């Protein structure tokens, strides 16, 4: 049984609604409740429109719930200002996106250094940290390359190095293999598994594919804005 002190993410009765064009609101999340503990690898899975991306945006402090409470490392971050949320993201969370979100005209090293600008580090400290992370993902010989010169799998490794550079304890990966072929996608997923097991980094991965979710240790399945499964990875997805 995990101790309360080990809890990183805690969502309590989270609801989220968005305004609609003709007036009123559309609710997309309904009473979402779950916790994520240190060292877990959790997949949040659901079909398009299920609410999983909205859930990820709340976990990543990119959005706030309409009601309910969100605690990150035991701190209630539900009603923080936009600036306060930006600080939370920069200090605690590393992001890996489907489309990599790399700056095309900046070198690989510059891309990895970018989030460190907001941590008050000197240029030499930022360069040393970025080089360390590029070495960790096996790209130490590509720091002067531009993203356009890299394969999709290499771009995603740069994105992972950038996420790791801030030394986060939590990584949010949003459809991290969506822009990759199956071979490269499997390599990235194995790398996530390695980061989780060897470095103890907590990973929350968003996906709509069960074959990808199987790389995680726990599955939270969302359908129509509600959790309909939260537990160990099942043998198949027939009952989700």
Secondary structure, 3 states (H helix, E strand, C coil): CCCHHHEEEEEEEEEEEEECCCCCEEEEEEEEEEEEECCCEEEEECCCCCCHHHHHHHHCCCCCCCEEEEEECCEECCCCCHHHHHHHHHHHEEEECCCCCCCCCCEHHHHHHHHHHHHCCCHHHHHHHHHHHHHHCCCCCCCCCEHHHCCHHHHHHHHHHHHHHCCCCEEEEECCCCCCCHHHHHHHHHHHHHHHHHHCCEEEEEECCHHHHCCCCEEEEEECCEEEEEEECCCCCCCC
